Amino acid sequence: MYFDTLTLAAVVGELRATVLDGRVQRVVRPSQLSIALEVYNHGQRFHMLLSAHPQFARMHLVNTRPSRGVEGESQLLLLLRKYVLGGRITAIEQPDLERVVLLSIVKGPQARNHGDPQPEDLPEDDDDEATLRCELVVEAMDRRSNIILVGDDNLVKESVRHIPLAISRRPVLPRQPYELPPRQDKLSPLRVSAEGLRTLAATSAEADFARALVSAYAGLSPQVAREVLFRAVGASQVSTSPDLPFDTLAAQLRELFDAASQPSLIFDEHGAPRAYAPYLIHHLPDALVQPSMSMALETFYAARERLTSHTQRRSALDTALGEARERLDRQRRQLAEQAEQARGLDKLRWEGEMIYAFLHALTPGQTALEVEGQMIMLNPKQSPVENAQARFKAYDKSKNALAHVPELLRTTEARIAGLDETRAMLALAESFEQIEDIAREIEEQELIRPSGRKRMRVRRQPPLRVVSSDGFAIYVGRSAGQNEHVTFKLASADDLWLHTRKLPGAHVVIKSGAGEVPERTLLEAAALAAYYSSARHDAAVEVEVARRRYVRRVPGGPLGLVSYQGGATVRVAPRPAWS
């Protein structure tokens, strides 16, 4: 999605109507690349978010009060408190066709209005304080985005990102002069003409005319170019041609830049916002008009940032679980080696028994005894009885040391199986709440070492409930805890229980009691079991079906791990509930 010049112009219009001449009474850093201001104006508080995120750079008003996300007193925050907190926003400027906004702020006697509330954590105004002037510059330019505090002497005081000369011809560093981003050598869409577009079509190397427009005209995002084409010719993708209606195209492009803001959002089939614009979008279906550009942006980016943070959260959890599995796998290999040693103890006992059996045939100083084709080595310095006793002593000592190895090996293998189940469920989690539910279970079961990260509080998620085509309730566990709940709380002894064969995945229960389950319902439940398993993307998956009475918890095993006596096996294609 494109936070372009038209979008920024719409936001600037809203800011001038709300926070211009307002007083900044709170400054926080929600993240390393963002700043939030609380501005008091017109008798109310407005919250403004400024972000230099490389994918989500923007500025707009938000409805909720942003919270602090960066701990500690950074140099930038200290300078913002000095120059911005308590100051008045005297001007909001956007250079023509640029994704740059300059907030002019004056702090001191000249900006004082004693009817305003005092900024947080500041004493009453001091009449002797000097007047301070600065500009807070927001450059919303994707990977080059920045938020820069510039003093009245045009020197950079601090910024969220330092840009050294080594990586840019336009450095952004403290105590260096500030320069606006260089203007692009492009035409202005405000003065577009049919003849200019005809010349572009004749000279451009771009086969797609939308791309040609973006490369030639300043301030045009790909979305704006495709909207212009759709309004002019009814298609958002048009080949570059001398036969295009250039008069109509020029008129539509000028109108788009001259028209009043009409913010809109496009939502996907799952209800998530997928596009926004400061105009009513025509080239995408079902545009919904929004109350303001800021509200449209807040809705869109809240969903995007949540998705990004969830992906990162999922990845971090999976990495930690993978490391835990590697540790358990090393432990399993060590226990397996010890178990192999335990199996060799029988030879020690057999050798001791054979030495006793052949005492009559042994002579002092003998070094070996051959029995049944096997050679038993003897210590010539010990008597035959001492040789036998040494075997029995070593046998007893090793047996006691290795007595718990088989149990430890079974427990470790069960924990590995539980981790695999959890990782499969994590990979299949479809929402923020599901990921955090799994994170909570991981924490409660101590599957991984604590990271010190503050986990977000979310309500525990219930198992998925689906009604089959025949009216049967089907429950699907999407975490270890939900699997436990579905199998041992919701299911009755005679209900059907389903799970993918030899693969981690969901526990699925058909609430049938002792009644007959139609084949259609059985196949639907099996398809769900396959879909919520590690084999989701396979063409066909084997799913085992058993009565719930034959499912047992694994003794000492982790949450949700079971053993069962399989009944029938069905082979189905994975399919979600809504297909």
C-alpha positions in Angstrom: 0.0 0.0 0.0 1.2 3.5 -0.8 1.4 6.4 1.7 1.7 8.8 -1.2 1.6 12.6 -1.6 -2.2 12.7 -2.0 -2.7 10.7 1.2 -0.3 12.9 3.0 -2.0 16.1 1.7 -5.3 14.7 3.0 -3.7 14.1 6.4 -2.2 17.6 6.5 -5.6 19.1 5.8 -7.0 17.2 8.8 -4.1 18.2 11.0 -4.5 21.9 10.1 -8.2 21.6 11.2 -7.4 19.9 14.5 -3.9 20.5 15.9 -2.7 23.7 14.2 -2.1 26.3 17.0 -2.5 23.5 19.5 -0.2 22.9 22.5 1.9 19.7 22.7 1.4 18.3 26.2 2.8 14.8 25.9 5.6 13.2 23.9 6.3 9.5 23.9 8.1 6.9 21.7 5.8 4.0 21.0 8.7 2.3 19.1 12.3 3.0 18.1 11.0 4.4 14.8 7.9 6.4 15.9 6.9 9.4 18.0 3.5 10.2 19.4 2.3 13.7 20.4 -0.7 14.6 22.4 -1.9 18.1 21.4 -4.5 20.2 23.3 -6.5 22.4 21.0 -10.1 23.6 20.6 -10.8 22.3 24.1 -9.9 18.7 23.4 -6.9 16.4 23.2 -5.7 15.0 19.9 -3.2 12.2 19.5 -0.9 12.2 16.6 1.4 9.4 15.4 4.6 9.9 13.4 6.2 6.8 12.0 9.5 6.2 10.1 8.9 2.5 9.7 10.5 1.3 6.5 7.2 -0.4 5.4 4.6 1.5 7.4 6.0 5.1 7.4 3.1 7.6 7.9 1.6 10.4 10.1 -2.0 10.8 11.1 -4.3 11.2 14.1 -5.2 8.2 16.2 -8.2 7.7 18.4 -6.4 6.0 21.3 -3.7 7.5 23.5 -0.4 5.9 22.3 1.6 4.2 25.1 5.3 4.2 25.6 7.1 1.4 24.0 10.8 2.4 24.3 12.2 2.3 27.8 14.8 4.7 29.0 15.6 8.3 28.4 17.0 8.5 24.9 18.7 11.7 23.6 16.0 12.2 21.1 13.3 12.0 23.8 15.1 14.4 26.1 15.5 17.0 23.2 11.8 16.5 22.2 10.8 17.3 25.8 13.0 20.4 25.7 12.0 21.8 22.4 8.5 20.3 21.7 6.8 19.5 25.0 4.8 22.5 26.0 5.3 24.2 22.6 2.7 25.4 20.2 2.3 24.1 16.6 2.4 27.3 14.6 2.6 25.9 11.1 2.1 22.6 9.2 3.7 22.6 5.8 4.0 20.0 3.0 6.3 20.9 0.1 4.4 20.4 -3.2 4.2 16.8 -4.3 6.5 15.6 -1.6 6.0 13.1 1.2 7.5 15.5 3.7 5.8 17.5 6.4 7.3 20.2 8.6 5.7 20.9 12.0 6.8 24.4 13.2 6.8 24.5 17.0 7.4 27.5 19.2 7.9 27.1 23.0 8.2 29.9 25.5 6.5 33.2 26.4 5.5 34.0 22.9 3.6 30.7 22.6 2.0 30.7 26.0 -1.8 30.5 26.6 -2.5 30.2 30.3 -5.9 28.6 29.6 -4.1 25.4 28.4 -3.5 22.4 30.6 0.1 22.0 31.7 2.2 19.4 29.9 2.8 16.2 31.8 5.6 16.1 34.3 6.5 19.8 33.8 6.4 22.6 36.4 4.4 25.7 36.0 5.6 28.1 33.3 8.6 30.3 34.1 8.1 33.8 32.7 11.8 34.2 32.4 12.3 31.2 30.1 13.6 31.9 26.5 11.5 31.3 23.4 12.6 28.1 21.6 11.8 27.4 18.0 12.2 24.2 16.1 10.8 22.1 13.3 9.8 18.5 13.6 10.2 17.0 10.1 8.5 13.9 9.0 9.9 12.2 5.9 7.5 9.4 4.9 9.6 7.9 2.1 9.6 4.1 2.7 13.1 2.8 3.5 14.5 6.3 3.6 11.8 7.5 6.1 12.9 9.6 9.1 11.7 11.9 11.8 14.1 14.8 12.4 14.2 17.5 15.1 15.7 20.7 13.5 16.6 23.7 15.5 16.0 27.4 14.6 19.5 27.5 13.2 18.6 24.8 10.7 20.9 22.3 12.4 19.8 18.8 13.1 19.4 18.2 16.8 18.5 14.6 16.7 16.6 12.0 14.5 15.1 8.6 14.9 17.6 7.4 12.3 21.1 8.6 11.8 22.2 8.6 8.1 25.9 9.0 7.7 27.6 10.4 4.6 29.0 6.9 3.9 25.6 5.7 2.8 23.9 8.8 1.5 24.8 12.1 -0.2 22.3 13.7 2.1 23.5 12.8 5.6 21.2 13.3 8.6 23.3 13.6 11.8 23.2 15.8 14.9 24.8 19.3 14.5 24.7 19.0 10.7 22.7 21.3 8.4 19.3 20.0 7.5 18.4 19.8 3.8 15.1 18.8 2.3 15.1 15.6 0.2 16.1 16.5 -3.4 13.2 17.0 -5.8 12.7 14.4 -8.4 13.3 15.4 -12.0 9.7 14.7 -13.0 6.7 16.6 -14.4 4.0 18.0 -12.3 0.6 16.3 -12.5 -1.0 19.6 -11.6 -0.1 20.9 -15.1 -0.6 17.7 -17.1 -1.9 18.1 -20.6 -3.1 15.7 -23.3 -0.2 16.6 -25.5 2.2 15.8 -22.7 0.6 12.4 -22.2 0.7 11.7 -26.0 4.4 12.5 -26.0 4.9 10.2 -23.0 3.2 7.3 -24.8 5.3 7.9 -27.9 8.7 8.0 -26.0 8.3 5.8 -23.0 9.9 2.3 -22.9 7.3 1.1 -20.5 4.7 -1.3 -22.0 2.3 -0.6 -19.1 1.0 3.0 -19.3 0.5 3.1 -15.5 4.2 2.5 -15.1 4.9 5.2 -17.7 2.9 7.7 -15.7 4.6 6.9 -12.4 8.1 7.2 -14.0 7.2 10.6 -15.6 5.1 12.5 -13.1 6.0 13.5 -9.6 3.8 12.5 -6.7 2.2 9.6 -8.5 2.0 6.2 -6.8 1.2 3.1 -8.8 -2.2 3.1 -7.2 -3.0 6.6 -8.3 -1.9 5.8 -11.8 -4.1 2.8 -12.0 -7.1 4.7 -10.6 -6.6 7.4 -13.3 -6.6 4.8 -16.0 -9.6 3.1 -14.7 -11.6 6.3 -14.5 -10.6 7.2 -18.0 -10.8 3.9 -19.9 -12.4 1.4 -17.5 -9.3 -0.7 -16.9 -6.5 -0.3 -14.5 -3.9 -2.0 -16.7 -3.6 -0.5 -20.2 -0.8 -1.0 -22.7 1.1 2.1 -23.8 -0.4 3.2 -27.1 -0.8 6.3 -29.2 -4.6 5.6 -29.4 -5.3 6.2 -25.7 -7.9 9.0 -24.8 -5.2 11.5 -23.7 -7.7 14.4 -23.1 -9.8 12.2 -20.7 -6.6 10.9 -19.0 -5.3 14.4 -18.4 -8.6 15.6 -17.1 -9.0 12.7 -14.7 -5.4 13.1 -13.4 -5.9 16.8 -12.7 -9.3 16.1 -11.1 -7.8 13.5 -8.8 -5.2 16.1 -7.5 -7.7 18.9 -7.3 -10.6 17.1 -5.7 -11.5 17.3 -2.0 -10.5 14.4 0.1 -12.9 11.4 0.2 -11.1 8.7 2.2 -12.0 5.1 1.4 -10.9 1.6 2.4 -11.1 -1.8 0.6 -11.5 -5.0 2.6 -10.6 -8.5 1.7 -12.9 -11.6 2.0 -11.8 -12.1 5.6 -12.7 -8.5 6.6 -9.1 -7.3 6.7 -8.3 -3.9 5.1 -6.1 -4.3 2.0 -6.1 -0.8 0.4 -6.8 2.8 1.2 -6.9 6.1 -0.6 -7.8 9.7 0.0 -10.4 9.4 -2.8 -13.2 6.9 -3.5 -11.4 3.9 -5.1 -13.0 2.8 -8.3 -10.5 0.3 -9.7 -10.9 -2.1 -6.7 -14.3 -3.5 -5.8 -16.5 -2.4 -2.9 -14.8 0.7 -1.6 -16.2 2.0 1.7 -16.1 5.7 2.5 -14.3 6.5 5.8 -15.0 9.4 8.2 -11.4 10.7 7.8 -8.1 9.9 6.2 -6.6 9.4 9.7 -9.3 6.8 10.6 -8.7 5.0 7.4 -4.9 4.9 8.0 -5.3 3.8 11.6 -7.6 1.0 10.6 -5.3 -0.2 7.8 -2.0 0.0 9.6 -3.3 -1.4 12.9 -4.1 -4.6 11.0 -0.8 -4.6 9.1 1.4 -4.0 12.1 -0.4 -6.6 14.1 0.1 -9.1 11.2 3.8 -8.2 11.1 4.3 -8.5 14.8 2.4 -11.8 14.9 4.7 -13.2 12.1 7.7 -12.1 14.1 6.2 -13.5 17.3 5.5 -16.8 15.6 9.0 -17.0 14.2 10.6 -16.2 17.5 8.5 -18.9 19.3 9.2 -21.5 16.6 13.0 -20.7 16.8 12.9 -21.1 20.6 10.9 -24.4 20.3 13.4 -25.6 17.7 16.3 -25.0 20.0 14.5 -26.7 22.8 13.9 -29.7 20.5 17.6 -29.9 19.6 18.5 -30.0 23.3 15.9 -32.7 23.9 17.1 -34.6 20.9 20.7 -34.6 22.2 19.4 -35.8 25.6 17.5 -38.6 23.8 20.6 -39.7 22.0 22.6 -39.8 25.2 19.9 -41.8 26.9 19.6 -44.2 24.0 23.4 -44.8 24.3 23.0 -45.5 28.0 20.1 -47.8 27.3 22.3 -49.7 24.8 24.9 -50.0 27.6 22.2 -51.4 29.9 21.5 -54.1 27.3 25.2 -55.0 27.5 25.0 -55.6 31.2 23.6 -59.1 30.6 27.0 -60.2 29.2 28.7 -59.2 32.4 26.4 -61.3 34.5 26.7 -64.2 32.0 30.5 -64.0 32.2 30.4 -64.1 36.0 28.1 -67.1 35.9 30.3 -69.0 33.4 33.5 -68.3 35.5 31.7 -69.9 38.5 30.5 -72.8 36.4 34.0 -73.6 35.2 35.9 -72.9 38.4 37.1 -76.6 38.4 38.7 -76.1 35.0 40.5 -72.8 35.7 44.1 -72.6 36.9 45.9 -69.8 38.6 47.3 -67.1 36.2 44.9 -68.2 33.4 44.1 -65.3 31.0 41.1 -66.5 29.1 38.1 -68.9 29.3 36.4 -70.1 26.1 32.7 -71.0 26.5 30.3 -71.8 23.7 32.6 -70.2 21.2 32.9 -66.9 23.1 36.1 -65.8 24.8 36.0 -64.5 28.4 39.1 -62.5 29.3 40.5 -63.1 32.8 42.8 -61.0 35.0 45.7 -63.3 35.7 46.5 -61.4 38.9 43.1 -62.3 40.4 41.8 -65.7 41.4 38.9 -67.2 39.3 36.5 -66.3 42.2 37.7 -62.7 42.2 37.3 -62.5 38.4 33.7 -63.7 38.8 33.0 -61.3 41.7 34.4 -58.4 39.7 31.8 -59.1 36.9 28.9 -59.2 39.4 30.1 -56.0 41.1 30.3 -54.1 37.8 26.9 -55.5 36.8 25.2 -54.4 40.0 26.8 -50.9 39.9 25.8 -50.3 36.2 22.4 -51.7 36.7 21.6 -49.3 39.5 23.0 -46.4 37.6 21.0 -47.2 34.5 17.8 -48.3 36.2 15.9 -45.1 35.3 17.2 -44.7 31.8 14.3 -46.5 30.0 11.8 -44.3 31.9 13.8 -41.1 31.2 14.1 -42.1 27.5 10.3 -42.6 27.2 9.7 -39.2 29.0 12.1 -37.4 26.7 10.6 -38.9 23.5 7.2 -37.9 24.8 8.4 -34.3 25.3 9.8 -34.3 21.8 6.5 -35.5 20.4 4.7 -32.8 22.4 7.1 -30.1 21.1 6.4 -31.3 17.5 2.7 -31.1 18.1 3.1 -27.5 19.5 5.2 -26.4 16.6 2.7 -27.8 14.2 -0.1 -25.9 15.9 2.0 -22.7 16.0 2.6 -23.0 12.2 -1.1 -23.3 11.6 -2.2 -20.5 14.0 -4.4 -18.1 12.0 -4.8 -15.2 14.4 -3.0 -13.1 17.0 -5.1 -14.7 19.7 -4.2 -18.2 18.7 -0.5 -17.4 18.7 -0.6 -15.9 22.1 -2.7 -18.8 23.4 0.0 -21.2 22.3 2.6 -18.9 23.8 0.8 -19.0 27.1 0.8 -22.8 27.0 4.5 -22.9 26.1 5.2 -20.7 29.1 3.0 -22.7 31.5 4.5 -26.0 30.4 8.0 -24.6 30.6 8.8 -25.9 27.2 11.3 -23.2 26.5 13.6 -21.0 28.6 11.9 -17.7 29.7 12.8 -14.8 27.4 11.8 -12.0 29.8 9.4 -10.7 27.1 6.2 -9.3 28.5 3.5 -11.5 27.0 0.3 -9.7 25.8 -2.8 -10.6 27.7 -5.5 -12.2 25.6 -8.5 -14.2 26.4 -8.1 -18.0 26.2 -9.4 -19.2 22.8 -12.0 -22.0 22.7 -11.7 -24.9 20.3 -13.0 -24.4 16.8 -16.7 -25.6 16.6 -18.1 -26.6 13.2 -21.5 -28.0 12.4 -21.3 -30.8 9.7 -23.6 -31.0 6.7 -25.6 -33.6 8.7 -26.0 -31.4 11.7 -23.3 -33.0 14.0 -21.1 -30.7 16.1 -17.4 -31.1 15.3 -14.8 -29.7 17.7 -11.2 -29.0 16.6 -8.3 -28.4 19.0 -5.8 -25.8 17.7 -3.3 -26.0 20.5 -2.1 -28.5 23.0 -4.5 -27.2 25.7 -7.4 -27.2 23.3 -6.5 -30.8 22.2 -6.6 -31.8 25.9 -10.0 -30.0 26.3 -11.6 -31.4 23.2 -10.5 -35.0 24.0 -11.0 -35.2 27.7 -13.6 -32.5 28.5 -15.9 -32.2 25.5 -15.9 -35.7 24.2 -17.9 -38.5 25.6 -16.6 -42.1 25.7 -18.6 -43.1 22.6 -17.9 -40.0 20.5 -15.6 -40.4 17.5 -12.1 -39.1 17.8 -9.9 -38.3 14.8 -6.2 -37.5 14.3 -3.8 -37.6 11.4 -1.8 -40.9 11.3 1.7 -40.6 12.7 1.7 -36.8 12.2 1.3 -33.9 14.6 -2.0 -32.1 14.4 -5.3 -31.3 15.9 -7.6 -33.6 18.0 -11.0 -33.6 16.3 -14.1 -34.9 17.9 -17.5 -35.7 16.4 -20.2 -35.3 19.0 -22.1 -38.5 18.2 -22.5 -40.4 21.4 -23.3 -44.0 20.5 -25.2 -43.0 17.4 -24.2 -43.7 13.8 -22.1 -41.1 12.1 -22.9 -40.5 8.4 -20.0 -41.0 6.0 -20.3 -37.3 4.8 -19.8 -36.0 8.4 -16.9 -38.4 9.0 -15.1 -37.2 5.8 -15.7 -33.6 6.8 -14.2 -34.1 10.2 -11.3 -36.0 8.7 -10.7 -33.2 6.3 -10.5 -30.8 9.2 -8.1 -33.0 11.1 -5.9 -33.1 7.9 -6.2 -29.3 7.5 -5.1 -28.6 11.1 -2.1 -30.8 10.9 1.5 -30.6 9.6 0.2 -32.1 6.3 -2.1 -29.2 5.5 -0.6 -28.7 2.1 -0.5 -32.4 1.1 -2.9 -33.6 -1.6 -4.2 -36.4 0.6 -3.7 -37.4 4.2 -4.4 -40.5 6.2 -6.6 -39.8 9.3 -7.3 -42.4 12.0 -10.7 -42.7 13.6 -11.3 -44.2 17.1 -13.9 -44.1 19.8 -12.9 -41.7 22.5 -12.9 -44.5 25.1 -9.8 -45.9 23.4 -7.8 -42.6 23.7 -5.4 -42.3 26.7 -3.1 -39.7 28.0 0.6 -40.6 27.8 1.8 -41.1 31.4 4.2 -38.3 32.3 3.8 -36.8 28.8 3.2 -33.2 28.0 -0.2 -31.6 27.6 -2.4 -33.0 24.8 -0.1 -36.0 24.0 -2.1 -39.2 23.8 -1.9 -42.8 22.8 -4.9 -44.6 21.2 -6.0 -47.9 19.7 -6.8 -46.9 16.1 -9.9 -48.1 14.4 -10.6 -47.2 10.8 -8.3 -45.1 8.6 -9.7 -42.7 6.0 -7.7 -40.8 3.3 -8.9 -37.3 2.6 -7.8 -34.0 1.2 -7.2 -31.3 3.8 -10.0 -28.8 3.8 -10.9 -25.8 6.1 -14.3 -25.4 7.7 -15.3 -22.5 5.4 -14.6 -24.2 2.1 
